[in-house]
Amino acid sequence: MRKRSWICAALMLAFAGVVCAADGPQFTFKKIRLEDQFYAEGAYYADFNRDGKRDVVAGPFWYEGPDFQKKHEVRPPKTFDPKGYSDNFLTFTADFNGDGWEDIFYVPWPGKEGYWYENPAGKNAAWKQRLAFGCVENESPMWGDVNLDGRPDLVFNTDGRLGYATYDPAKPDEVWKFHAVTPKGSYHKYTHGIGFGDLNGDGRIDILEGNGWWEQPANAADGQTWTLHPFKFAAGAAQMLVYDVNGDGLNDVITAWHCHLYGFVWYQQSKSPAGEITWQQHVILPSQPDVNSNELRISQLHAFDLVDMNGDGLMDVLTGKRFWAHGPKGDVEPDAPAVVYWFELQRKAGETPRFVPHLIDDDSGVGTQVAAADLNGDGIPDVIVGNKKGNFIHLSRKK
């Protein structure tokens, strides 16, 4: 019998949904399965009906909070064979037309057109489809404010260049504008690994990829090539997170080593008196685990989110196994338990920070996206998943 190595070796618990540490946080998770069909590999949240409660969008539906039992159609529903892929890799929300109602952007199959859907603003009407961008490439585009104008941007690659796209709420009929930060290179629709954050502390947002980071110049002209700092962060990254892990005032990098194999790492930044930046790798989960041991290993770490799960002021990492990333036979351990974990960042004076794993669930997993938000108002983030097993919410509950 194959060892169930997803269980924490430190403390084996009899059922899923309880964190795997004797001194762990005092909360559990209740799984709500919204759908048992494959609609999408990404899900997100917003208050779509402006009732003051967060709702969830997963695939073609949005579900009303706080109980998520009532669903509404955003676009025509279409199910997909879990041995293949969907047309919805990630999902993001924002008010794209400035009318005060949250809209929905669906990240498409890489290389396809990306559309956003206009909220009918409380009316009994269909969500209007609008073209956002004609070719959205990369398997894990990210959503964040790169140009610091107060609105989120889509970070991705297209036509061989890495960059970000911006939207103008005053011009909802116009496609989003892509701002290239690299020259044309080997980026393609299935490129893995992208991130953003201020890495050198100059107050400007930089962009990361698996093979280095691009420094945003001061007063960069639109389309100006940013400065490349080569460094191999990963062999096949997913979302790349930027955060000061050790609290020394320098931002570090957290990522999968290979999102279709194994490995979970963070890179500690050091800066010389002359300002030269170097990186030291710290292993959270090894890239070549001993498959005959009981040590925790998770293959297909294809989705990450940064969130303070336990309210201690430190950002933790939410991740898990992307179930059947390449179908039932395409990756290592494709049928291993589809786990969702959060890794608690712990700091102790004089010691290297560590990430302590806590199991949320062992039969849902993540997609190419996993998202966290406090949906039930208890002050503890909840977890939102859309993937080949269906659509899920893991609601936190205090013990």
Phi, psi and chi 1 to 4 in degrees:
 res  aa     phi    psi   chi1   chi2   chi3   chi4
   1 MET       -  133.0 -179.9  179.4  -66.3      -
   2 ARG   -66.6  136.5 -176.2  173.6   56.3   83.6
   3 LYS   -66.5  137.2  -64.6  178.6 -176.8  -65.0
   4 ARG   -87.3   76.9  -65.4  176.8   68.3   84.6
   5 SER   -75.5   -1.5   58.1      -      -      -
   6 TRP   -74.2  -12.9   47.9  -89.7      -      -
   7 ILE   -78.3  138.4  -59.3  177.6      -      -
   8 CYS   -61.9  129.0  -81.1      -      -      -
   9 ALA   -68.0  -27.2      -      -      -      -
  10 ALA   -67.4  -32.2      -      -      -      -
  11 LEU  -158.8  108.9 -180.0   65.8      -      -
  12 MET   -86.1  130.3  -66.2 -170.9  180.0      -
  13 LEU  -114.0  152.9  -63.9  175.2      -      -
  14 ALA   -79.5  -14.2      -      -      -      -
  15 PHE  -147.0  154.2   55.5   93.1      -      -
  16 ALA   -75.7  159.3      -      -      -      -
  17 GLY   101.1   -6.8      -      -      -      -
  18 VAL  -109.5  136.1  178.9      -      -      -
  19 VAL   -63.7  148.9  -64.6      -      -      -
  20 CYS   -96.2   54.9  -61.6      -      -      -
  21 ALA  -153.2  132.9      -      -      -      -
  22 ALA   -61.5  -32.7      -      -      -      -
  23 ASP  -104.7   26.6   57.9  -10.9      -      -
  24 GLY   -75.0  174.1      -      -      -      -
  25 PRO   -59.3  152.8  -22.1   33.7      -      -
  26 GLN   -93.2   62.0  -62.5  -60.1  -58.9      -
  27 PHE  -152.7  155.5   55.1   89.2      -      -
  28 THR  -123.5 -177.7   61.3      -      -      -
  29 PHE  -130.1  138.1  -70.7   89.5      -      -
  30 LYS  -104.1  124.3  174.2 -173.4  176.3 -177.5
  31 LYS   -86.6  128.5  179.6  165.2   66.1  176.6
  32 ILE  -115.0  117.9  -60.6  175.6      -      -
  33 ARG   -92.9  106.3 -168.7  167.4 -163.5  160.0
  34 LEU   -74.2  -37.7  -59.2  171.9      -      -
  35 GLU  -146.3  152.3  -53.7  -71.5  -16.1      -
  36 ASP  -111.5   13.3   60.7    4.0      -      -
  37 GLN  -110.5  158.2  -61.5  -66.8  -49.7      -
  38 PHE   -88.4  109.6  175.4   32.4      -      -
  39 TYR  -111.5  -34.2  -71.7  102.0      -      -
  40 ALA  -162.6  163.8      -      -      -      -
  41 GLU  -114.0   23.2  -70.6 -156.9   71.1      -
  42 GLY  -155.3  145.3      -      -      -      -
  43 ALA  -145.4  158.5      -      -      -      -
  44 TYR  -151.3 -162.2 -147.5   63.4      -      -
  45 TYR  -151.5  158.8   59.4   90.7      -      -
  46 ALA  -179.7  169.2      -      -      -      -
  47 ASP   -95.9   90.9 -179.4    3.6      -      -
  48 PHE   -76.1  -30.1  -64.1  116.4      -      -
  49 ASN  -103.3    6.7   54.7    0.9      -      -
  50 ARG    55.7   42.7  -62.1 -152.7  -51.8 -173.1
  51 ASP  -100.3    8.1   65.0   -7.3      -      -
  52 GLY    86.3    2.1      -      -      -      -
  53 LYS  -120.3  139.5  -59.9  177.4  179.1   63.6
  54 ARG   -73.3  138.2  -80.7  176.4  169.8  161.7
  55 ASP  -110.1  174.3  -48.5  -57.1      -      -
  56 VAL  -126.0  138.8  164.5      -      -      -
  57 VAL  -114.9  127.4   52.7      -      -      -
  58 ALA  -142.4  109.6      -      -      -      -
  59 GLY    67.1 -138.5      -      -      -      -
  60 PRO   -81.1    1.7   30.4  -35.1      -      -
  61 PHE  -120.7  152.4  -53.0  111.7      -      -
  62 TRP  -118.5  145.7   72.4  -89.7      -      -
  63 TYR  -118.0  129.8  -55.0   81.3      -      -
  64 GLU   -74.8  126.1  -75.3 -170.8   33.9      -
  65 GLY   -78.9  158.5      -      -      -      -
  66 PRO   -95.7   -6.1   33.2  -35.5      -      -
  67 ASP  -102.0  -14.8   59.6    9.0      -      -
  68 PHE    62.5   26.5  -50.8  100.6      -      -
  69 GLN   -90.5  -22.6  -63.0  -55.9  -59.3      -
  70 LYS  -101.0  124.1 -174.0  175.0 -177.7  179.3
  71 LYS  -117.4  155.4   70.2 -179.6 -179.1 -177.9
  72 HIS  -131.9  145.0  -53.8  -95.1      -      -
  73 GLU   -83.9  130.3 -175.3  176.2  -53.7      -
  74 VAL   -97.3  -42.4  177.8      -      -      -
  75 ARG  -144.2  165.0   60.1  177.7 -170.6  161.0
  76 PRO   -56.4  126.0  -26.1   34.8      -      -
  77 PRO   -68.0  140.4  -18.5   31.4      -      -
  78 LYS  -146.4  124.9  179.6 -179.0  179.0 -178.6
  79 THR   -92.4  158.8   59.5      -      -      -
  80 PHE  -129.4  154.1  -63.6   88.7      -      -
  81 ASP   -72.6  123.1 -176.6  -13.5      -      -
  82 PRO   -64.7  -11.1   19.7  -30.4      -      -
  83 LYS   -77.0  -12.2  -65.4  179.4 -179.2  178.6
  84 GLY  -117.8 -137.0      -      -      -      -
  85 TYR  -137.4  162.9  -57.1   94.8      -      -
  86 SER  -102.1  179.0   75.5      -      -      -
  87 ASP   -98.7   15.4   63.2   -3.4      -      -
  88 ASN  -138.7   97.0  178.6 -169.9      -      -
  89 PHE   -86.5  -35.3  -90.1   55.2      -      -
  90 LEU  -147.0  167.0  -58.9   91.2      -      -
  91 THR  -139.4  137.9  -54.6      -      -      -
  92 PHE  -136.2  161.9  -60.9  115.0      -      -
  93 THR  -134.1  150.3   59.6      -      -      -
  94 ALA  -173.8  170.0      -      -      -      -
  95 ASP   -91.9   92.0 -179.8    5.4      -      -
  96 PHE   -77.9  -20.3  -63.4  123.4      -      -
  97 ASN  -113.6    5.8   58.4   -1.7      -      -
  98 GLY    70.4   23.5      -      -      -      -
  99 ASP   -95.8    2.2   66.7   -7.9      -      -
 100 GLY    90.9    2.1      -      -      -      -
 101 TRP  -116.2  135.6  -65.0   78.7      -      -
 102 GLU   -73.4  131.8  -67.1  -72.0  -58.3      -
 103 ASP  -105.5  177.7  -52.1  -57.7      -      -
 104 ILE  -129.4  131.6  -62.5  169.6      -      -
 105 PHE  -113.5  127.1  171.7   64.7      -      -
 106 TYR  -101.5  116.7  -69.6  107.3      -      -
 107 VAL   -72.5  124.2  175.9      -      -      -
 108 PRO   -85.7 -179.8   34.9  -37.0      -      -
 109 TRP   -50.2  133.9  176.3  -62.9      -      -
 110 PRO   -53.0  130.6  -27.7   35.8      -      -
 111 GLY    94.8   -4.0      -      -      -      -
 112 LYS   -99.7  176.2  -61.0  -66.5 -174.2  179.1
 113 GLU   -72.1  140.3  -58.9   88.1   -7.5      -
 114 GLY  -105.3  129.7      -      -      -      -
 115 TYR  -116.4  147.9  -66.6   94.4      -      -
 116 TRP  -113.3  153.2   68.0  -87.1      -      -
 117 TYR  -116.8  126.4  -74.9   74.0      -      -
 118 GLU   -82.1  123.3 -176.9  178.6  -11.9      -
 119 ASN   -60.3  129.6 -167.3  -39.4      -      -
 120 PRO   -71.4    4.7   24.1  -32.4      -      -
 121 ALA    59.8   47.6      -      -      -      -
 122 GLY    83.2   -5.7      -      -      -      -
 123 LYS   -85.9  154.2  -57.9 -179.5 -178.5   67.9
 124 ASN   -82.2   75.3 -175.3   22.6      -      -
 125 ALA  -145.4  164.8      -      -      -      -
 126 ALA   -74.6  154.9      -      -      -      -
 127 TRP   -77.4  124.2  -68.2   61.4      -      -
 128 LYS   -80.9  129.8 -177.4  178.1  179.4  180.0
 129 GLN   -81.1  132.2 -177.6 -168.7   71.2      -
 130 ARG  -132.4  140.6  -66.6 -180.0  177.1  -88.3
 131 LEU   -73.5  126.3  179.1   64.5      -      -
 132 ALA   -93.4  -50.7      -      -      -      -
 133 PHE  -155.7  146.4 -163.8   79.6      -      -
 134 GLY   -80.1  -19.0      -      -      -      -
 135 CYS  -155.1   98.4 -179.8      -      -      -
 136 VAL  -100.5  111.1 -179.4      -      -      -
 137 GLU  -109.1  165.9  -60.6 -177.9  -24.4      -
 138 ASN    99.1  142.0 -161.7  -75.8      -      -
 139 GLU   -83.7  -14.9  -73.2 -159.6   13.6      -
 140 SER  -139.8   58.5  -56.6      -      -      -
 141 PRO   -54.3  151.8  -25.9   36.2      -      -
 142 MET  -118.6  163.9  -67.3 -166.5   71.5      -
 143 TRP  -127.7  111.5 -168.3 -122.5      -      -
 144 GLY  -173.8  167.3      -      -      -      -
 145 ASP   -87.9   93.0 -170.2   -0.7      -      -
 146 VAL   -77.5  -41.6  175.3      -      -      -
 147 ASN   -93.6    5.3   59.7    3.7      -      -
 148 LEU    57.3   41.0  -57.6 -179.5      -      -
 149 ASP   -99.4    5.8   66.7   -8.6      -      -
 150 GLY    90.9   -1.5      -      -      -      -
 151 ARG  -120.0  144.9  -66.4 -168.1  -67.8  -93.0
 152 PRO   -70.3  148.7   25.4  -33.4      -      -
 153 ASP  -119.0  158.2  -50.7  -51.1      -      -
 154 LEU   -96.9  119.6 -176.1   67.9      -      -
 155 VAL  -100.0  121.6 -173.2      -      -      -
 156 PHE  -165.9 -170.9   64.7  110.9      -      -
 157 ASN  -128.0  154.9   57.5  -89.6      -      -
 158 THR  -158.1  144.7 -171.5      -      -      -
 159 ASP    51.6   38.6 -168.3   29.7      -      -
 160 GLY    79.8    7.6      -      -      -      -
 161 ARG  -126.6  146.4  -67.4  175.9  171.8   85.1
 162 LEU   -95.7  141.6 -173.0   64.9      -      -
 163 GLY   179.2 -152.0      -      -      -      -
 164 TYR  -147.8  154.2   64.1   98.8      -      -
 165 ALA  -115.3  141.0      -      -      -      -
 166 THR  -117.4  153.2   55.6      -      -      -
 167 TYR  -120.3  155.8   62.9   89.5      -      -
 168 ASP  -117.7  109.6 -175.9  -10.1      -      -
 169 PRO   -59.0  -23.7  -20.8   32.6      -      -
 170 ALA   -77.3  -12.4      -      -      -      -
 171 LYS  -132.2   65.9  -59.3  175.2 -179.2  178.1
 172 PRO   -66.6  -17.0   24.0  -33.6      -      -
 173 ASP   -82.3  -11.8  -66.9  -37.4      -      -
 174 GLU   -89.0  146.1  -66.3 -172.7   -0.6      -
 175 VAL   -70.4  157.9  -62.9      -      -      -
 176 TRP   -69.7  151.7  -62.0   -2.4      -      -
 177 LYS   -96.0  126.3 -178.1  177.1 -178.7 -180.0
 178 PHE   -91.2  133.2 -177.2   71.9      -      -
 179 HIS  -114.2  102.3  -51.4  -94.0      -      -
 180 ALA   -72.5  139.0      -      -      -      -
 181 VAL  -116.6   -5.5  -53.4      -      -      -
 182 THR  -126.3  159.6   73.6      -      -      -
 183 PRO   -71.6  170.3   25.7  -33.3      -      -
 184 LYS   -67.3  131.7 -165.0  161.3 -173.7  173.9
 185 GLY  -143.8 -145.8      -      -      -      -
 186 SER   -92.8   11.3   58.6      -      -      -
 187 TYR   -63.5  137.9  -53.3  104.7      -      -
 188 HIS  -140.0 -179.9   55.0   86.4      -      -
 189 LYS   -66.6  -24.4   60.4 -176.0  178.6  178.7
 190 TYR  -103.8   20.1  -59.7  126.8      -      -
 191 THR   -56.5  138.0  -67.1      -      -      -
 192 HIS  -108.6  136.9  -76.7   70.7      -      -
 193 GLY    96.0  117.1      -      -      -      -
 194 ILE  -160.3  150.0 -160.8  166.2      -      -
 195 GLY  -162.6  175.9      -      -      -      -
 196 PHE  -153.0  153.7   64.0   93.3      -      -
 197 GLY   159.6  166.2      -      -      -      -
 198 ASP   -85.9   99.3 -179.8    6.6      -      -
 199 LEU   -84.7  -31.1  -71.8  177.3      -      -
 200 ASN  -104.3    5.8   57.5   -3.3      -      -
 201 GLY    72.7   23.3      -      -      -      -
 202 ASP   -95.3    4.3   63.0    1.8      -      -
 203 GLY    86.6   -1.1      -      -      -      -
 204 ARG  -109.7  147.9  -63.4 -175.1  -68.2  -86.6
 205 ILE   -84.1  127.4  -58.6  -60.3      -      -
 206 ASP  -100.5  167.1  -50.2  -58.0      -      -
 207 ILE  -121.6  135.5  -70.1 -179.1      -      -
 208 LEU  -108.3  155.6  -61.3   86.6      -      -
 209 GLU  -142.1  176.7   58.3  171.1  -66.3      -
 210 GLY   -61.5  -26.9      -      -      -      -
 211 ASN  -106.2   14.4  -67.6  -43.2      -      -
 212 GLY   153.1 -172.2      -      -      -      -
 213 TRP  -134.6  147.5   62.1  -79.6      -      -
 214 TRP  -106.6  115.4  -65.6   85.4      -      -
 215 GLU   -82.3  126.9  177.1 -174.9   -9.8      -
 216 GLN   -76.0  122.1 -178.4  176.0  169.0      -
 217 PRO   -71.3  160.2  -11.8   26.4      -      -
 218 ALA   -68.3  134.2      -      -      -      -
 219 ASN    52.6   43.4  -56.8  -47.6      -      -
 220 ALA   -64.7  134.3      -      -      -      -
 221 ALA   -73.4  153.1      -      -      -      -
 222 ASP   -62.4  127.6 -168.4   39.1      -      -
 223 GLY    87.9   -4.4      -      -      -      -
 224 GLN   -68.1  136.3  176.3 -178.6  -19.2      -
 225 THR   -70.3  129.6  -63.5      -      -      -
 226 TRP   -79.9  172.1  -65.4    5.1      -      -
 227 THR   -88.7  123.1  -57.1      -      -      -
 228 LEU   -85.3  132.9  173.2   62.6      -      -
 229 HIS  -117.0   98.6  -60.6  -88.2      -      -
 230 PRO   -66.2  136.8  -18.4   31.5      -      -
 231 PHE  -168.8  134.8 -177.3   81.4      -      -
 232 LYS   -86.7   96.9 -167.4  171.7 -175.9   63.0
 233 PHE   -78.0  -30.3  -71.0  108.1      -      -
 234 ALA  -161.7  155.8      -      -      -      -
 235 ALA   -84.6  -27.7      -      -      -      -
 236 GLY  -162.0   81.5      -      -      -      -
 237 ALA   -78.1  168.8      -      -      -      -
 238 ALA  -114.7 -128.4      -      -      -      -
 239 GLN   -65.8  137.7  -69.8   87.5   -2.9      -
 240 MET  -111.0  118.8  -56.7  177.0   70.1      -
 241 LEU   -97.7  139.0  -51.4  176.7      -      -
 242 VAL  -112.5  122.0  175.0      -      -      -
 243 TYR  -163.6  146.9 -178.8   63.8      -      -
 244 ASP   -79.9   89.0 -177.5    2.9      -      -
 245 VAL   -65.7  -44.3  173.3      -      -      -
 246 ASN   -96.7    2.4   58.2   -1.4      -      -
 247 GLY    71.9   25.0      -      -      -      -
 248 ASP   -94.8    6.0   65.1   -6.1      -      -
 249 GLY    90.2   -2.0      -      -      -      -
 250 LEU  -113.0  132.1  -57.0  175.0      -      -
 251 ASN   -72.8  140.3  -88.0  -27.8      -      -
 252 ASP  -111.6  178.8  -52.4  -57.7      -      -
 253 VAL  -126.5  134.5  175.1      -      -      -
 254 ILE  -123.0  132.0  -51.7  165.5      -      -
 255 THR  -163.3  166.6 -174.3      -      -      -
 256 ALA   -74.9  144.3      -      -      -      -
 257 TRP   -74.7  -45.4  173.7 -107.4      -      -
 258 HIS  -148.3  113.6 -161.4  -56.5      -      -
 259 CYS   -75.7   -2.0   63.6      -      -      -
 260 HIS  -115.3    0.4  -70.8  -62.2      -      -
 261 LEU  -123.4 -112.8  -62.7  172.2      -      -
 262 TYR  -137.0  172.1  -62.2  102.3      -      -
 263 GLY   112.4  132.3      -      -      -      -
 264 PHE  -143.9  118.6 -179.7   16.4      -      -
 265 VAL  -137.2  160.4  -64.1      -      -      -
 266 TRP  -133.4  150.3   72.9  -85.1      -      -
 267 TYR  -115.4  120.2  -69.7   89.1      -      -
 268 GLN   -83.9  126.5  178.9  179.4  -18.9      -
 269 GLN   -86.3  136.8  179.4 -177.2  161.5      -
 270 SER  -125.6  147.8  -63.4      -      -      -
 271 LYS  -131.8  127.6 -174.7  179.9  -71.2 -172.7
 272 SER   -75.5  164.7   72.3      -      -      -
 273 PRO   -55.6  -27.0  -27.2   36.0      -      -
 274 ALA   -83.7   -2.7      -      -      -      -
 275 GLY    93.1    5.7      -      -      -      -
 276 GLU   -73.9  130.1 -180.0 -176.8   -1.0      -
 277 ILE   -99.1  132.0  -69.2  175.5      -      -
 278 THR  -128.0  164.6   56.3      -      -      -
 279 TRP  -130.9  136.6  -56.0   95.8      -      -
 280 GLN  -117.7  125.9  178.4 -175.2   -3.1      -
 281 GLN   -80.2  136.5 -174.8 -169.1   82.0      -
 282 HIS  -122.4  131.0  -62.1  -84.7      -      -
 283 VAL   -92.6  125.1  175.3      -      -      -
 284 ILE   -92.1  -50.3  -56.7  168.9      -      -
 285 LEU  -129.9  134.9  -65.0  176.1      -      -
 286 PRO   -70.5  153.3   25.5  -34.6      -      -
 287 SER   -80.3  -16.7   60.2      -      -      -
 288 GLN  -132.5   75.6  -65.9 -177.6  -43.4      -
 289 PRO   -71.6  158.5   28.9  -36.2      -      -
 290 ASP   -82.4  106.6  179.2   -3.4      -      -
 291 VAL   -72.8   -8.3  -63.1      -      -      -
 292 ASN   -97.1    2.2  -64.8  -48.1      -      -
 293 SER  -100.7  171.6   78.6      -      -      -
 294 ASN   -93.4    4.8  -77.4  -36.2      -      -
 295 GLU   -67.2  145.0  -67.6 -176.0   -0.2      -
 296 LEU   -60.7  131.4  176.2   64.4      -      -
 297 ARG  -142.3  145.7   67.3 -179.5 -174.6  -88.8
 298 ILE  -138.5  119.8  -52.3  171.4      -      -
 299 SER   -90.4  160.8   60.1      -      -      -
 300 GLN    58.2   52.4  -75.8   79.8   57.7      -
 301 LEU   -78.2   83.0  -70.0  167.0      -      -
 302 HIS  -107.2    9.5 -148.8  -55.6      -      -
 303 ALA  -152.6  137.6      -      -      -      -
 304 PHE  -140.0  148.4  -70.8   81.0      -      -
 305 ASP  -142.4  150.3 -160.4    8.3      -      -
 306 LEU  -107.8  122.3 -162.4   61.9      -      -
 307 VAL  -157.9  143.7   57.0      -      -      -
 308 ASP   -85.3   96.2 -178.3    1.6      -      -
 309 MET   -74.6  -37.3  -69.2  -66.4  -66.2      -
 310 ASN  -107.3    8.3   56.2   -3.2      -      -
 311 GLY    69.6   24.1      -      -      -      -
 312 ASP   -93.0    4.5   64.0   -4.1      -      -
 313 GLY    88.0   -4.1      -      -      -      -
 314 LEU  -107.0  141.1  -59.0  178.9      -      -
 315 MET   -82.4  131.6  -60.9  -60.9  -79.9      -
 316 ASP  -103.8  174.5  -50.0  -59.9      -      -
 317 VAL  -118.0  128.4  178.0      -      -      -
 318 LEU  -104.1  129.1  176.8   65.1      -      -
 319 THR  -159.7 -171.0 -173.2      -      -      -
 320 GLY   167.3 -172.5      -      -      -      -
 321 LYS   -88.0  128.3  177.2 -177.9  175.9   65.4
 322 ARG   -80.3  108.9 -179.3 -173.4  175.5 -165.1
 323 PHE   -68.1  129.0  177.5   71.0      -      -
 324 TRP    51.8   51.9  -77.2    7.9      -      -
 325 ALA   -55.1  -38.9      -      -      -      -
 326 HIS  -123.5   41.9  -71.8  135.3      -      -
 327 GLY    83.2 -173.7      -      -      -      -
 328 PRO   -73.4  -10.6   24.0  -33.1      -      -
 329 LYS  -133.2    6.8  -62.5 -176.6 -177.7  -62.3
 330 GLY   -87.1  -10.9      -      -      -      -
 331 ASP  -139.9  171.7  -64.5  -68.3      -      -
 332 VAL   -66.8  138.2  -65.5      -      -      -
 333 GLU    45.2   55.9  -63.8 -169.4  -73.8      -
 334 PRO   -64.1  -26.6   24.1  -34.7      -      -
 335 ASP  -104.5   14.2  -71.7  -38.9      -      -
 336 ALA   -62.3  156.4      -      -      -      -
 337 PRO   -50.1  134.2  -28.7   36.5      -      -
 338 ALA   -81.6   85.2      -      -      -      -
 339 VAL   -88.7  154.5  -64.1      -      -      -
 340 VAL  -124.0  130.1 -175.9      -      -      -
 341 TYR  -129.5  152.8  -89.5   87.7      -      -
 342 TRP  -118.3  139.3   70.0  -83.0      -      -
 343 PHE  -106.9  112.3  -75.9   76.0      -      -
 344 GLU   -79.1  122.6  177.4 -172.6   -1.6      -
 345 LEU   -77.2  122.7  173.2   57.5      -      -
 346 GLN  -121.8  132.4  -66.5 -175.5   -7.6      -
 347 ARG  -118.2  137.2  -65.8  175.9 -176.7  161.1
 348 LYS  -133.7  138.6  -69.4 -174.8  179.4  179.5
 349 ALA   -55.9  131.9      -      -      -      -
 350 GLY    80.8   -0.1      -      -      -      -
 351 GLU  -121.0  154.0  -62.7 -178.0    8.6      -
 352 THR   -68.0  131.9  -60.2      -      -      -
 353 PRO   -56.0  153.3  -22.7   32.9      -      -
 354 ARG  -132.4  155.8   61.6  177.6 -172.8  151.1
 355 PHE  -111.7  114.9  -74.1   90.4      -      -
 356 VAL   -96.8  124.0  178.0      -      -      -
 357 PRO   -79.1  139.9   27.9  -33.0      -      -
 358 HIS  -131.6  122.7  -59.1  -77.9      -      -
 359 LEU   -75.7  131.4  177.6   66.0      -      -
 360 ILE   -99.4  -45.9  -66.6  173.6      -      -
 361 ASP  -160.8  153.9 -174.6   63.9      -      -
 362 ASP  -121.5   17.6   71.3  -16.5      -      -
 363 ASP  -148.5   50.8 -170.5   23.6      -      -
 364 SER  -151.4  -54.0   54.3      -      -      -
 365 GLY    76.3 -166.0      -      -      -      -
 366 VAL  -121.8  174.5  -59.3      -      -      -
 367 GLY  -108.8 -134.5      -      -      -      -
 368 THR   -89.2    6.7   45.5      -      -      -
 369 GLN  -149.7  147.3 -178.5 -177.6   25.9      -
 370 VAL  -141.6  140.6   62.1      -      -      -
 371 ALA  -131.9  150.5      -      -      -      -
 372 ALA  -127.8  138.7      -      -      -      -
 373 ALA  -163.8  150.2      -      -      -      -
 374 ASP   -78.6  100.8 -176.3    4.8      -      -
 375 LEU   -90.2  -29.3  -59.3  174.4      -      -
 376 ASN  -106.0    5.6   57.5    7.2      -      -
 377 GLY    72.7   22.2      -      -      -      -
 378 ASP   -96.1    4.2   66.1   -7.7      -      -
 379 GLY    86.3   -2.9      -      -      -      -
 380 ILE  -112.8  129.2  -55.5  169.1      -      -
 381 PRO   -60.7  146.1  -24.2   35.0      -      -
 382 ASP  -107.6  168.7  -50.6  -67.8      -      -
 383 VAL  -120.9  136.1  178.3      -      -      -
 384 ILE  -121.9  129.5  -51.7  161.8      -      -
 385 VAL  -137.8  136.8  170.8      -      -      -
 386 GLY  -127.8  126.0      -      -      -      -
 387 ASN  -159.7 -163.3   66.9    9.5      -      -
 388 LYS   -73.7  -10.3  -65.1 -179.1  179.0 -176.9
 389 LYS   -93.8   -9.1  -77.0 -179.0  171.3  -76.9
 390 GLY   132.2 -159.1      -      -      -      -
 391 ASN  -114.4  134.2  -61.8  -25.9      -      -
 392 PHE  -137.1  151.3  -58.3   87.6      -      -
 393 ILE  -126.4  134.0  -61.8  172.6      -      -
 394 HIS  -109.8  103.0  -59.7  -75.4      -      -
 395 LEU   -85.8  126.6  -77.9 -178.9      -      -
 396 SER   -71.5  146.9   58.4      -      -      -
 397 ARG  -141.4  127.8  -60.1 -173.6  -64.0 -178.3
 398 LYS   -70.2  141.1  -65.9 -179.3 -179.3  179.0
 399 LYS   -70.2      -  -70.7 -175.7 -179.2  178.4
